[in-house]
Amino acid sequence: MNTDQLEKEALKYGKGLGKLTFRLLFKLIKPFLPIILIIILIFFMLLALIAGVYSAFPNTSGDNKKSPILAGVFEDKAKDKELRDRYYKLCDKYNVIDTWAVNDDPIGPEDGSIYEASSDRPFYPGTKGEYVGELVDSNGQDKRLKLLWGQVHAATLYNTYANSLSQITAQLQEKTAKDLHPYFYYKKSKVITTTTEDEGNTETTVSIVYLLVEAYTIQGHYQYHYRWKTYHYEKSSVTLEELTDIKQVLPNRWQRLENWIKDEYKLNDKPEDLALARTAVWEAGQGFDARTEWLNWLLNNHLSGQYISQAMIPPELIPMFKEAEEKFGIPWWFLAAVAYKESSFNPQAENKATGCYGLMQIAPDNWPVYARRLGFDPDLDKDNPRSQIFVGAYMLKEMGLKNINWNGEWKEQTLDVLAFYGGFRGKDARERCREEYASKIWEFAEMFRVGGVRWPTPGYTTITSSFGWRDHPITGKRTFHEGIDIGAPEGATVISASKGQVTFAGWDKPNNHKKGYGLYITIRDENHLYLYGHLSAIYVKTGDQVNVGDIIGAVGNTGSSTAAHLHFEVRGLSLGGGSGQPIDPLLVLRNAENN
């Protein structure tokens, strides 16, 4: 074999080895590709956000030319940490400085929908009432709108640059947080639990919760409306107020932030300049906050669509999906699947490229037409999840989801409509849609349809203490109960209400079994963390994957407890903080099976 042949054979062998190595490497990293892609996406997103801030900064030259301050973006220096900690304290202070209850006595079903505002009769700015001092909405809507450290930092940073200040001062930080702080107005409401004992005796307990009725924030000025609803379980019934819709007060949801930017940064009145500056500040703030909260959550808890069941759907949306089913004839679980695929259940999700917006990602040309047709205001109802769901359902129905056999081969029957709704065009549109879009919606829909919520203590539905304010049974102090207590005998079975991953299983206070939650378990899915406390036994371990209805433990009396019961909490992961913020578990358990 001559030299040329040897070189050719060597090259051929080398190419083959390279392909084999690539295939092996790809096989190894394939399970981690979603996480790798998320990291890359977030990295470039942060770069884009920072670039957006710079592009909107005023031009500087001569003596005014200086390097911008970007503390806390890529390096975790001690000074950056000190800066963030100061912002955290300011946000904690000013997020609750204007939190007011508009009624003195809690209302019940007989009171109707009193203490709710309208666009021509807002509570802000004049109305005050009893000072609350906490973010206490049982649906967690106030926590979605609270002021975050990144928002204050971005606004302060831009102000420093726009006004040629030499440094970010503590006074400027404080002023910015105070100027941008939210105003929250609540009404006190009742949750009424009625339990019928085996002897026929009826016991009624009433707990007090706060419901957000108005929020004036830099993200918008919103009003919230409710209706009374009763849910029945085996021996119990629960009557509470259920969120029906969220309406904007101002046609431009960004008006407050843009007015502040105009005054502070001394900008002109051109709408496009104000919008550019507002977008730069807002998205930079999201970038700063993403680094410390969202990014950490994604990297440390990369569930990526693995744990899907009804329990993970934001509980305030399910009644709206079901109302749309009654009106338009499309199953609620199918509508929920479309919303999850399109927006991950984010009513403010926006596609920057197409302008599609909201839960159902309605195109900007379609939104005003169909919103008006269904009786909604295109401006004031833009962020209303109910209007978004209704418009999406109406469009899907008009596109062809009218005569679908939802108990038969519904998947193939929906393909053409999903291809059009998802924007797939061309000769291979159906197959591309099937692979990239429809197959995911079908998968989600099946999981929502059959993956129902389960009551965590089969056979025991008596709620001995509801979510909300109460006198602590041991200390006697007025405290906020972040879950519900379900009465059951020691040793009774505890099952998982949701599909998910066990993130903790053990003692709350290993050195003192009479404190805290005692023996407890936490499980998380895509949107919620579920806590099962005061157990007598645990049958799972950290890292286990569980399905709806799997046995995970037994009722007990461990920790700070006066009698055998299950303490059950639900925390919204999207509401901020490492383990989320508590919401009323009954909202998740409304349609739970109990067997």
N, C-alpha and C positions, 0 to 999 in steps of 0.2 A: 504494500500500500504506500503510495507516494505521499509527499508532504501535503499537496492540495487535498487529497482524499482524507488524510488524517485531520486536516483543519475542518473539512466539511462534516466529518463524523463527530468531531469534538463540538462543533457548533450545534449540530443536530441534537447531540446528547445534552448539551448545555440548555438548549431551548426546552427540551423535554423535562429536564430537571427543574427548570424555572417554572414551567407550567404546573408540575407536580407540587413544588413548594408553595406556589400561589394558591392551588386548590386546598392544600392542607391548612395553610394560614387562614384562608377564607372560612374553611370549615370550623376552625378554632374560634374565630372572632364572630361568626355569624350570629350566635345567640346574644352577643353584646352590641350588635349593630344599632338597634334603636337608641341605646344609651349613648354610643359614640356619636350618632347623628344629632342627638339632642344637645350634647356638649358643643359640637361644632356649630350648630344653629344658634345657640345662645351666645357663643363667643362672637360670631359675626353680627348678631343682633345688637350686642352691647357696643361693638365698634360703630355700627350704623347709628345707634342712638347718640353716642358721643359726637360723631361727625355731624349729626343733625343739630346738636346744640351749637357747635362751632359755626355752622353755616348761617345760623340766625343771629349770631352775635354782631353787634355794630362794628363797623370797620374802625381800626385804631391806627394811629400813626404818630411819629415824632415822640414827644415826651409821654404821650398816653399809651404808647405801645408797650404791652407787657405780656407775660406768659399767664394763661389762665390757670386757675386753681382747680385741680380735679382730685381732691382728697377722697380716698376710700373706693376707688374704682378697681384697681388691679393689685395694689400692694396693701397689706394689712399692717401698716406701721403703727407704732404706739400713738402717734399724734392723730392718725386717722381714726383709731379706735376711740380716743378721747373725744374727737369731734362727733362721731356717730352716737356715743353714749349721751352726749349733751342733747343731740337731736331726739333720741329716744325719750329722755326725761321731759323735753318740751312737748312732744306728741302725747305722752301720757297725761301731762297736765292739761293741755288745751283740747284734747279729744273729749273731755268730760266737763269742761268748764261751762258749757251751755247745754245741759241735758235736763229736760223739764217734763214733768208729768202734768198734763192739761186737765186732769180731773182728780178730785180728792178721793172719792169713793169708787171702788172697782165696779164696773158695769157687768150685767149678766144678760142672758138671752132676751129678757123682757125689755131691755133698753134699746134694742135695735142697733143702728149704726151711728150712734151719737159720738161726739168728740172726734169726728173726722172732718178734715178741711177740704176745701175745693180751690180751684185755681184763682177764683175771684175773692176767696176768703181764706188766705193762708194764715198760719199761726205766726210765721216769721214776718216782720221783725218784732212786733210789739208784745206778743203774748208770752207770759211767763206763768209759772205755776209752782208746784212743789219741786224743789231741786232734787235730782236723782243722784248725780255724781258718779255714774257708771254707765257702760254700754250694756243694756239689759234686754234688748229686743229678743223675744223667744225664737224668732226666725233667723236672727243673726244679720239682718239687713243693715243695721248700724255699723257693724264691724266691716262690712264690704265698702263702706264709705268713709271710714275713719282716715285721719291724716297720718301719712307714713313719713318716716324720717327722710327717705329719698326725695319725696316731693318738696319738703321744706328745704333740704339741701340744694336741690336743683334751682328752686326759686331764689334762694339766697345767693347761690353761686352766680347766677345770671345777673342779679341785681348788683353784685360786687363788680362784675365786669362792665355792665352797661353804664354804671355811674362812675367808673374809673376809681374805685375804692382800692386802697392798698392791701386790705385784708378783710377776712370775714370776722366780724366782731360778735361777741356774745349778745350785745344789744340788738344787732341786726338779725341774728338768729331768732331771738325772742320775739321781735317785732313781726318777723315773717310768719312764725308759727301762730301768733295771736291773730294776725290779719287773715290767715287762711283757715282758721279752725272751723270745724263743723258746728252746726246747731241741730240738735236732735230733740224732737217732741214726741212724747209717748202718751198712750192712754193706759190706765190700769184696767185689766180685764180679769175675768174669772175662768178657771178651768174646773169644771164640776164633774166629779167622779162619783158614780152611783154603783154600789155593789149589793147584790142580793145573796144572802147567805142561804145555806141548805135548809135552815129552819123557816125560810121565807122572810126573815127580817131584812130590811133595807137600810144601808148606811150610806150617807152622802158626805163627801169631803170636798172642800173648796180651797183651792190654792190661788194665789195672786201672781199674775204675770204682767209684764209690760210689753205693749205692742207699739212699734214705731208708727206714727201717723204722719210725720213730716220730717224731712231732712233737707237742710240748706247747706250745701257743701261746694267745694271747688269742682266736684264731678257733676254737679247738677242740683236742681231744686226739685225734690220729689215729694209726692203725697201717696199714702198707702191706704187701701180700703179692704174691708174684711166682711165676712158673713159668718153667722153662727151655724155650726154643724155638729151633729151627734154621731159618734162611732160606737158600734156595739161589739162586745167581745162575749166570751162564754157566760160569765156571771156579772160582768161589769159593762158600764157605758160611760163614755167620756164626751162631754159637751164643751166645745171651745170655739174661739173665733179663728177663722181660716182666711189667709191672705187671698184676695181675689184679683187685685191688679195694682200696678204702680204707675202713676202718671207724673209727667213733668209739669212744672208750673210755668217755666219759661221756654219759648220756642227754641232758643239757643241754650243748650245745657251748659255750655262753657262760658256763659255771660259773666258770671262772677269772677272767674279766674282771668278772663281777658280784660275786664275792667281794672282789676288789680294790676295786671302786667302793664297796661297802658299808663296808669298813674305812676307806678313805681319806676318803670324803665324809661318813662318820658318818650313813649312812642307816638306816632301820628295816628290818625283815625282810619287809615286804610284797613279795611277788613282783612285783606290778604296778608298784610304785615302782622296784624294781631294774631291771626290764625297760625302763621308761621312761628311766631315767638311762643305762642301757647303750646303748639305741637312740640317744639323743641324742648321747652321746659318740662312738659308732661312726660314725654317719652324718655328724657334723661332721668327724671325721677323714677320711672318704672325700671330703668336700667340699674340704678343704684339699689333699689329695693330688691330687684331680682337676684342680685348677687348674694344678698344676705338671707333671703327667705326662700323665694321660688327655686333658685338654682340649687340650694342645699337640699330642698325637699325632693327635687327631681333626681338628684344624684344619689341621695341616701335612701330613697324609697321608690325605686324605679319599678312601679307596678305595670305601667304601659299597657293598659287594657286587659290585664290578666284576670281581674276580679270584678266581673260585671254581674250585677243582679239588680232587682228593683230597689234594694236598699240604698244603692249609691246615687240614685236620681235625687237631685235637690228636692226635698219634700214639698216645698211650696209650689213646685211645677206640676206635680202629678194631678191635682184637681183640675188644673188648667188643660192638661193633655186630655183628661177624661171628659171635660166639658166640650172640647173640640171634637172628640169622638162622637158624642151625642149629636152635635150640630152638623158634622160633615161626613159621618159614617166611616171614617178611617180609624182603625184601632189605635188606642192611646199608646200602646207599646211600640207600634210602628212609627208614630210621630215622634216619640221619645228617641227612638233609634236614629232617625234623621237628624234630630237636634244634636244628639251626642256626636254624630259623625261630622256635622257641619260646624259646630261651635264649642264642643265639650261643655255644653250647658251654660255658656256665658252669654247673657243677654246683650252685652256690649262688645262682643267679638266683631272685628271689622277686618275685611280683606282689603289691604291697602291698594292692591293692584286693580281689583274690580269694583270696589266700593260696596260689595255685598255686606249686609249688617245683621247682627242679632242672632238669636237662637237658631233660626231657620235659614240664615244667610240670604235674605231677600235682596235682589238687585235694586239699586237706587232708582231706576226708572219704573220698576214695578211697585215699589213700596207705596208711594202716594196714591196710586190708582186703586190698588186693592184695599189699602187701609181705609180710604174714604168709602169704598163700596161696602165695607163691613161696619161702617159707623164709627171708625176711629179717626182721631186727629193725627195726621202724618207727622206733625212736630211734637205735640204733647204726649203722644203714645209711642214715640220711637223706641224708648227704652222699656216699654211695658211688655213683660214677657207674655202676658195673655194675648195682646194684640199681635205680637210676633208669631205665636203659635197658631192663632186663628188664620192669619194671612197665609202662612205656609201650608196649613191644612187645606184652605180654600183653593190655593193654586194647584196643589197635588190632586185634589178632586177634579178640578176643571181640566187638568192635563190628561186625565184618564182613569184615576183611581175611583171609579164610580161603581163598577159592577164586579168587583174582585171577590172571589170566593175565599174569604179569610180563613176558612176551615179546610181548604184544599191546597192546591199547588199555587199558593199566592206569590211565591217568590218570582217565578218566571213571568207571571201576569203583571208584576210591577216593574219589570226590567226597563221597558221602553220609556215609561214615565220617569223613572229615576235617571235614565240616560239624558233625557231632556232637562230635567230639574238640575242635574249635576253639571250641565254645560258640555256634555260630550257630543261632538258633531263629527260628521264624516262617515266613510264606509264602514270603518271598524268601530264605530261608536259603541255599539251594544257590547262587544267583547271587551273593549277597554273599560267600559262602565262596570261590567260584571266583575272584572278582576280588581279594579282600583277603588270602586265606590260601592256598588250594589252589594257585593258579597259581604262587606263589612257591616252595612246597614242590616242585612238579613241576619248576620250573626248576632248583632246587638239586639235586634228585635226578638229573636228566639230567646235570648237570655233574659230580656225584660219580661217576656211573656210567661215563661215557665219558672224563672228564677225568682220566685216571690219572696216576700219578707216573712220571717217566722217570729212568732212571739217567743221570747227567750226562755220562758218557764212554762212548758206545756202543761195545761191543766190548771194553772194558777194565774189568774188575771187580776186579782185584787191589788189595786194601787194604794199603798199605805202612806205614801208621801209623794206629791207631785213635783214637777219642775217649777222652780220659782222661789219667792221669798217665803221663809218659814222660821219658826222658833226652833233652834237646834235641839233635838231630843235629849242631848247630854249636857251641853253647856247652857242651854236656855237663851243664848244670844240670837239676835235677828240676823240670819245668814241667808245667802242665796244657794239654794239646792240645785246643783248643776245636772242632776239626772232625775230618774224616778225610782222609787222603792217598790218592789213587787213582793207581797207577802207570800211565803211558801215555807214548808217545813224543812228542817235541816236534812240534807241528803237528796232533796228533790233535784231532778235533772235540769241542767242548764245547757241550752243549745245555742249555736251561732245564729244570730238574726240575719246575717249576711254571708256572702262569699268573701273571702279575704285571706290575709296573711297574719299570723300571730306575731305581734311585735313585742309582746312581753307576757310572761307567765311566771308569777312568783309572789313573794311578799312585798308589800309596800314598805314596811318598816321591819327589816329582818331582825333587828334587835329588840323589837317591841311589837308583838303580834296583836296587841290591843289598840293600836293606833292606825289612823288612816283607813285605806281601803282593805286592810288585812290581806288575805290571799286574793289576788285579782289577775285578770287577763285583759290585754288590749288586742284588738284585731282591726286591721284597716283595709279598706278597699280603695277604689279610685278617688272617692270624694270625702269619705268619712272615717273617723276612728271611733270604735265601739269599745266601751269599758264595762267589764263585768266584775263587780266588787263584792267583798265579804263572803267569799266562797269557803267551802269546807274541803273541797278537793279540786285538783286541776288535772285534766286528762290530755292536755296538749303541751307543746313546748315552743319556745321562741323559734320562729322560722317556719313552723308548720303551715301548710296551706289547708284551709277549711272550706267546705261548701255550706250553703244554706241548710240549716237543720242538723249539722254535725254536733254530736255531744262533745262539749268542751270542759264541763266541770259540774260541780254540785253546789246547791244553795248552802250557805253557812251563816255563821254569826261571828266571823273574825273581824279584827280591826275595830274601829270606833263604831260599835253597833250595839243596840239594846235587845234585839231579837233576831231570829233567823229570817233573812230576806235576801233578795238580789237587788243590789244597787246597779242600775243600768244607765250609762251615759252615751250620748252621741255627740261627737265634735266635728264641726265643719272644717275640713283641712284647707279649703280655699279662703277661710276667714282670717288667716294669719296666725303666726306663732308656730313653734315647732310641732305642737300637738293639736293645733286648731283651736276653735272656740266652741263652747257648748251651745247646742240648740235643744229644743224640747224633743225628747225621744218619742213622744206620742205622735209627733208629726211624721216620723219615719214608720212608726208602728200602726198607723191608722188603719191600714188594710192587711195587717199581718194575719197569717194563719195561726191557729192555736190547736195544734195536734201533734 
